[in-house]
Amino acid sequence: MKDEERSYRGQLHDDASFPVAAGHKEMPESYAVFIGEIKERIQKERLRVVMSANTSMVLLYWDIGRTIIDRQEKEGWGAKVIDRLSADLREAFPDMQGLSPRNLKYMRAFAAAWPDREIVQEVLAQITWYHNIALLEKVADSQVRLWYAKKGLEEGWSRSVLVMQIERKLHDRQGKALNNFNLTLLPGDSDMAAQIFKDPYLFDFLGTADPRREREVEKGLIDHIQRFLLELGEGFAFVGRQVHLEFATKDYYLDLLFYHLKLRSYVVVELKSVSFDPGFVGTLNMYLSAVDDLLRHPDDKPSIGLLLCRKGSRIEVEYALRGIQKPMGVAGWETKLVKTLPEELQSKLPSVAEIEAELTWDENEGA
């Protein structure tokens, strides 16, 4: 039975309704002060918690960078250790994308740029990792870099505003004194405060139950489809899994990479434990272009992409071929995709029905 004091939109049903909040004029006089206090408390606590996590992450990154430097100096470790370290750490913590070789190199550069951990803790760990990367890339002088870090923290600059102020040489106009900043608390309504709640490095560092579970399911799917394709005996040769694709500003990892001996082409397999999203096609197409440009031999044929999506018992399996334009809609893309699959590929690659049958396995097997 519905609460008679509440307001509703449209018709009422025992199990469903569209409740509407009462107007502010209907609230007690003290309500405005009450809601203001609650909102302020929530904002402060959210910022305090996320800033504490950010501080822990930045200090951890500094510690990792410092350890790498020490090992390289004392034991003569070369640059190849970074790639090995990244691979081993990602195997141990598969839900952390921030352990790429590029980010490990940033950690090393960060520790080298700030040898005093106390300064890192007091200032640099109070801004986001993105801000610190920008400072490393844009400012060579350590004192000037520290000036921008403190000023950015005081003003709550977003990363883009920080970069803009660096490019405008704000420190030359305002002076470089480092003792005139109030670093007690990041402004709660600042751009930096808003940005830190969206920082992918921080959420990557913390992890959450749902993405972690999603990755566990995907790992099980990858294990299963890898065995399935190799057992077909139709010419699939395994090349690698979680194959690292590195760009100038971002890292990607191909779920599975095969070479098909009969088709004379690479096959990229991407698996998702969620429903189909058109964005998956763009990513897969990018992977195919990269494989063709970086791995493909002149005698090889264009690479083939296999996109596997699932949600519960519903499985969508489609082949994505290089050259497909950006889709205007899922239905149109699927139609075009199926029609463009050549007959010779249909005979040498597993059918959609075969893959669907193979992947209707208990999801718990992948946990």
ABEGO torsion letter per residue (X at the ends): XBBAABBBBEBBBAABBBBBBBBAAABBAAAAAAAAAAAAAAAAAAAAAAAAAAAAAAAAAAAAAAAAAAAAAAAGBBAAAAAAAAAAAAAABAABAAABAAAAAAAAAAAAABABAAAAAAAAAABBAAAAAAAAAABABAAAAAAAAAAAAAAGBBAAAAAAAAAAGAAAAAEABAAABBAABBBAABAAAAAAAABAAAAAAAEBAAAAAAAAAAAAAAAAAAAAAAAAGAGBBBAEBGBBBBBAABBBBBABBBBBAAAGBBBBBBBBABBBBAAAAAAAAAAAAAAAAAABBAABBBBBBBBBBBBEABBBBBBBBBGBBBBABAAAAAAAAAAABBAAAAAABBBAAAAAAAABBBAAAAX
